[in-house]
Amino acid sequence: MHPTGQHVLRHHQHRQHVILDAVGRGHYVGCVLNIRNLRQTSDWNWYGEGDDMIFIDGEQWPPSLHGTGTEDYFGTAWCPTQEHHAPYHGITLPGGQNWSGDISLYRFHIEDLVTFTESIRVPSSTASPNKRSDDFSSTAYWYQTLPHRPFDLPPVAQRAAILG
Protein backbone atom coordinates (compact mmCIF):
# COMPACT_ATOMS: atom_id res chain seq x y z
CA MET A 1 0.00 0.00 0.00
CA HIS A 2 1.35 3.40 -0.97
CA PRO A 3 0.03 6.78 0.13
CA THR A 4 1.45 9.95 -1.38
CA GLY A 5 0.57 13.58 -0.92
CA GLN A 6 0.55 16.39 -3.47
CA HIS A 7 0.10 20.13 -3.09
CA VAL A 8 -0.38 22.75 -5.82
CA LEU A 9 -1.29 26.39 -5.51
CA ARG A 10 -3.02 27.51 -8.69
CA HIS A 11 -2.48 31.18 -9.53
CA HIS A 12 -4.14 31.72 -12.92
CA GLN A 13 -1.32 29.78 -14.62
CA HIS A 14 -3.75 26.90 -15.00
CA ARG A 15 -1.36 24.55 -13.22
CA GLN A 16 -2.92 21.15 -13.04
CA HIS A 17 -3.03 19.34 -9.73
CA VAL A 18 -2.08 15.69 -10.26
CA ILE A 19 -3.42 13.36 -7.59
CA LEU A 20 -1.37 10.36 -8.71
CA ASP A 21 1.31 9.74 -11.34
CA ALA A 22 2.80 6.25 -11.00
CA VAL A 23 4.75 3.90 -13.25
CA GLY A 24 4.55 0.13 -12.85
CA ARG A 25 1.82 -2.39 -12.11
CA GLY A 26 -0.79 -1.73 -9.48
CA HIS A 27 -4.26 -0.93 -8.24
CA TYR A 28 -5.50 2.62 -7.57
CA VAL A 29 -7.54 2.58 -4.36
CA GLY A 30 -8.68 6.21 -4.26
CA CYS A 31 -7.95 9.64 -2.86
CA VAL A 32 -8.78 12.50 -0.57
CA LEU A 33 -8.88 15.90 -2.30
CA ASN A 34 -8.70 19.14 -0.32
CA ILE A 35 -9.37 22.55 -1.81
CA ARG A 36 -8.99 25.89 -0.12
CA ASN A 37 -11.14 28.23 -2.17
CA LEU A 38 -9.16 31.47 -2.13
CA ARG A 39 -11.59 33.47 -4.23
CA GLN A 40 -13.63 35.88 -2.10
CA THR A 41 -16.63 36.99 -4.13
CA SER A 42 -20.40 37.15 -4.17
CA ASP A 43 -20.30 35.94 -7.81
CA TRP A 44 -20.69 32.25 -8.64
CA ASN A 45 -17.76 30.67 -6.80
CA TRP A 46 -17.98 26.96 -7.68
CA TYR A 47 -14.49 25.42 -7.55
CA GLY A 48 -15.23 22.18 -9.35
CA GLU A 49 -15.38 22.83 -13.09
CA GLY A 50 -13.60 20.27 -15.23
CA ASP A 51 -14.01 16.60 -16.06
CA ASP A 52 -12.56 13.78 -13.97
CA MET A 53 -10.05 11.63 -15.85
CA ILE A 54 -7.88 8.59 -15.18
CA PHE A 55 -5.21 7.77 -17.76
CA ILE A 56 -4.18 4.10 -17.65
CA ASP A 57 -1.12 2.47 -19.22
CA GLY A 58 0.07 5.48 -21.22
CA GLU A 59 -3.31 6.43 -22.66
CA GLN A 60 -3.44 9.64 -24.63
CA TRP A 61 -6.42 11.97 -24.80
CA PRO A 62 -9.19 11.03 -24.32
CA PRO A 63 -8.72 8.56 -21.46
CA SER A 64 -10.98 5.50 -21.18
CA LEU A 65 -12.09 6.64 -17.68
CA HIS A 66 -13.50 10.12 -18.34
CA GLY A 67 -16.34 11.49 -16.24
CA THR A 68 -18.34 14.67 -16.02
CA GLY A 69 -16.82 16.58 -13.12
CA THR A 70 -15.74 16.96 -9.53
CA GLU A 71 -19.11 16.53 -7.86
CA ASP A 72 -19.93 13.44 -9.92
CA TYR A 73 -16.56 11.75 -9.28
CA PHE A 74 -17.02 12.23 -5.54
CA GLY A 75 -20.56 10.83 -5.62
CA THR A 76 -22.70 13.94 -5.39
CA ALA A 77 -24.24 16.28 -7.96
CA TRP A 78 -25.24 19.83 -8.67
CA CYS A 79 -22.50 21.71 -6.79
CA PRO A 80 -23.08 20.30 -3.29
CA THR A 81 -23.20 22.60 -0.28
CA GLN A 82 -23.58 20.07 2.54
CA GLU A 83 -21.67 17.18 4.07
CA HIS A 84 -22.31 13.78 2.54
CA HIS A 85 -20.93 10.50 3.89
CA ALA A 86 -21.18 7.22 2.00
CA PRO A 87 -18.95 4.17 2.41
CA TYR A 88 -16.76 4.91 -0.63
CA HIS A 89 -17.32 8.59 -1.47
CA GLY A 90 -18.34 11.81 0.19
CA ILE A 91 -17.71 15.33 1.37
CA THR A 92 -16.34 15.84 4.87
CA LEU A 93 -15.95 19.63 4.51
CA PRO A 94 -18.38 21.27 2.06
CA GLY A 95 -16.97 24.80 2.39
CA GLY A 96 -18.80 27.87 3.50
CA GLN A 97 -21.37 30.04 1.82
CA ASN A 98 -20.89 30.16 -1.96
CA TRP A 99 -18.29 27.33 -1.63
CA SER A 100 -15.83 29.56 0.22
CA GLY A 101 -13.06 28.31 2.48
CA ASP A 102 -12.05 24.70 3.00
CA ILE A 103 -13.49 21.76 1.06
CA SER A 104 -12.52 18.11 1.53
CA LEU A 105 -13.80 15.18 -0.56
CA TYR A 106 -13.02 11.45 -0.68
CA ARG A 107 -13.44 8.64 -3.21
CA PHE A 108 -12.37 5.01 -2.89
CA HIS A 109 -12.57 2.52 -5.76
CA ILE A 110 -13.55 -0.56 -3.77
CA GLU A 111 -16.38 -1.93 -5.91
CA ASP A 112 -15.13 -0.35 -9.15
CA LEU A 113 -11.50 -1.45 -9.32
CA VAL A 114 -9.00 0.67 -11.22
CA THR A 115 -5.98 -1.46 -12.13
CA PHE A 116 -2.96 -0.60 -14.26
CA THR A 117 -0.19 -2.66 -15.84
CA GLU A 118 2.30 0.02 -16.92
CA SER A 119 1.25 3.39 -15.49
CA ILE A 120 -1.53 5.55 -14.12
CA ARG A 121 -2.08 9.31 -14.10
CA VAL A 122 -4.95 10.89 -12.16
CA PRO A 123 -5.21 14.66 -12.67
CA SER A 124 -7.67 16.57 -10.51
CA SER A 125 -10.99 17.13 -12.17
CA THR A 126 -10.56 20.88 -11.92
CA ALA A 127 -8.00 20.80 -14.72
CA SER A 128 -9.83 23.11 -17.09
CA PRO A 129 -8.42 26.63 -17.48
CA ASN A 130 -11.10 28.29 -15.37
CA LYS A 131 -9.08 31.29 -14.14
CA ARG A 132 -9.21 30.30 -10.48
CA SER A 133 -6.57 30.66 -7.78
CA ASP A 134 -7.20 27.88 -5.30
CA ASP A 135 -4.96 25.86 -2.99
CA PHE A 136 -5.14 22.12 -3.75
CA SER A 137 -3.76 19.20 -1.76
CA SER A 138 -4.48 15.51 -2.02
CA THR A 139 -3.50 12.09 -0.80
CA ALA A 140 -3.67 9.16 -3.22
CA TYR A 141 -3.77 5.54 -2.07
CA TRP A 142 -2.69 2.64 -4.25
CA TYR A 143 -1.08 -0.77 -4.27
CA GLN A 144 1.89 -1.32 -6.55
CA THR A 145 4.53 -3.95 -7.16
CA LEU A 146 8.17 -2.97 -6.83
CA PRO A 147 10.06 -1.17 -8.21
CA HIS A 148 8.28 2.18 -8.26
CA ARG A 149 9.24 5.80 -8.76
CA PRO A 150 10.86 7.51 -5.79
CA PHE A 151 8.51 9.70 -3.79
CA ASP A 152 10.03 13.15 -3.96
CA LEU A 153 8.96 15.53 -1.23
CA PRO A 154 8.78 19.14 -2.48
CA PRO A 155 10.32 21.93 -0.40
CA VAL A 156 8.23 23.13 2.56
CA ALA A 157 7.36 26.41 0.83
CA GLN A 158 5.65 24.44 -1.95
CA ARG A 159 3.77 22.21 0.50
CA ALA A 160 2.59 24.78 3.03
CA ALA A 161 -1.07 25.77 2.90
CA ILE A 162 -2.08 29.37 2.42
CA LEU A 163 -3.86 30.59 5.51
CA GLY A 164 -6.30 33.38 5.42
N, C-alpha and C positions, 0 to 999 in steps of 0.2 A: 504494500500500500504506500502510495506516495502522496503527500500533500505539498502544494507549493503556492506561495502567495505572490501576487502581482499588484503593482500600484502605478497608476498613470493619472497625471493631472492634465486635463484637456483645456488648453487655452486657445480656442479658435484655430489651431493648426490642424484640426481634424485628426489628431493622433488617435489611433485605434487602441483600445484596451484589449489585450489578448489574455484570455482566462487560462488557456493551456496551449502550449506548443511543444509536443514531445515527438521523439523519433524512436522507433522500435515497435515491439509488439505489446499490446496491452488492452485494457478495458477501462474506459472513462466512466467513473462512478457519478460525478456531478460536481456542483460548485455552490459557493456562497458568493453573491455579488453585492457589494456595498457601494452606494453612490451618495456623495455629499453634494446636494444641489446648491451650487454657489450663486445661482442667478436669483436676485431679489427683484421681483416684479409683480405687478397685479395682472400682467398679460398672461396668456396661456403659458404654463411653466412645466409642461410634461417633459420628463427627462428621457423617456423610453422610445423615441423614434428609431427605427431601423430594424431590419429583419434578423432573426437568430439564424446562425449558420454553424455547421460542424463539417470541416473538411477532413476526409479520411483518406489515408494512403496516397497522399500527393495530389488529391483532386484539385482541378482548376475550377474556375467559375463556370457555371454555378455548382455548388456542392450538392450532393445527394440528400443531405439533411439540411433543409432550408425552410424555416418557418416564417411566421408573419409578424414577429415582434416580441419585445421584452415581456409584456404582460402575458402573452400567450405561452411563451417558453416557461415562465414561472407559474403557470397554471391558473391564471386569473384573466380578466378581460376588461376592456373599456377603461383603461387608466385608473387602476384601483386606488382608493384613498383610505382603506382600512386594513387592519391585520387580517391575515388568512393563514390558517395552519392545516395542512394536510400531511399525510405520512411522507410523501416524496417531493412536495413542492409547497411554496408559500411565501408569505411576506411577514417578517418579524418586526420590521420598522417601516411603516408606510409613508413616513415623511409628514410634514406639517401641512398647513393650509396651502393649496395650490402646489402641492408636491415639493414644498420647501424643506430644507434641512437634510436630515439623515434618512436614507432608505436602505433596507437590507432585505435581500431575497434569497431563497434557496431552491435548488432543483437537484434531485438525485435520480439517476437512471437505473432503478432497481428492476422494474418490470419491462422496461424498454431498453435493453442492453445496447451499449455503443462500444463495439470492439474495433480494434485497428491492428493491422499486420505490420505496416511500415511506419506510419506516422499519423498524428492527429493535430489539428489546429482548431481552436475554439475562440474566435473573436467575440467580444461582447456584442450584443445585439444593437447597441447604440452606435454602430460603426458609420452610419450615414453622416455626411457633412452637414450637420444641423446647427452650426454656429453656436454651440453651447460651450461653457467653461465649467465643467463639473470635475469633481475629485472622485476617481474610481479606484476601488481595491477589490480583490477577489482572492478566494482560496479554491483551487481545483483539487479534486481527489481522484486518483486513478491507480490501477494496478498495472505493473509493467515488468516484463522480464528484463534481466540485465544483459548487456550494458545499457545505460541510458545517458542522456546529456547531463553534464554537471548542472547543478542548481546554483546559478550565480545570484548572489544577493546584491542588489543595487546599493549605492551609498545612501546613508541615512537621509540626506536632504531629498532624495528622490522617493523615499518611502514614507516620509512623515506626512501626516494628514494636515490639511489646512484648517485651522480652527477659526471660527468666527461667524 
